[in-house]
Amino acid sequence: MESQIDFHTARALLEWQIELGATDAIGDTPVNRYDLPDKLRPVPKVAAVAAETASPAARPRPKLDPVEVARTAAQAAPTIEALRAAMDGFEHCELKKGARNLVFADGAPGAPVMIIGEAPGREEDREGRPFVGPAGHLLDRMLAAIGMSRQVDVYITNVMPWRPPQNREPRPDEIAMMKPFLERHVALIDPKVIVLMGNVSCQAVLGKRGITRLRGSWEQALGKPVLPMVHPAHLLRHPAEKREAWADLLEVRAKLK
């Protein structure tokens, strides 16, 4: 069948399209831009039946819940060493990718006082131990003032075992996925009292924030007496508040007696 359009007419139509801005021919048939994309088209019944009858290996796997993964791993740890290994093998927290070391704990297992800090800083990330920087040195002096030391009387850990980038505060989802490990940590150490250093530890254990309001008042959590205290790093920036920290330390000593 011969074309109904002669050469000159076809050329004139092509020049008109070029004037409108068309520069390339991308297909031999027109495309309806108002038609639904394939992803929005109804699934054919045959395809739906095939998806339902596919083997379990071929079906899409449900997304893992990091909190449930952490809870299962933590509950399966019978010892402190096993808990450390479980945390080291936990791959669902993005902070791990940017950290040098797992900062697990320091001090005496079985000590009457367990201190829970917030997250490692630069020095802690480098050494793999909590509270070893300037804030840690102040903490050691504070403990010595009431006749205690981390070598004998105190066990120290953090809510987060990996350093957040630029020392930012951990996000709620990061705290939530590490909380099962913290709960198991407390159960294995079984201290007489717990001291929460800073807002992040209060948020993780008590579900509250506002350390200046919470500090100095005993609460009950994780089956233990819990005392919120201002973080030593805050005291380095606001030394006038050391008097209140001293009062909190005396509360800890009195509670143990």
Order of alpha helices (4+ residues) and beta strands (2+ residues): alpha-alpha-alpha-alpha-alpha-beta-beta-alpha-alpha-beta-alpha-beta-alpha-alpha-beta-beta-alpha-alpha
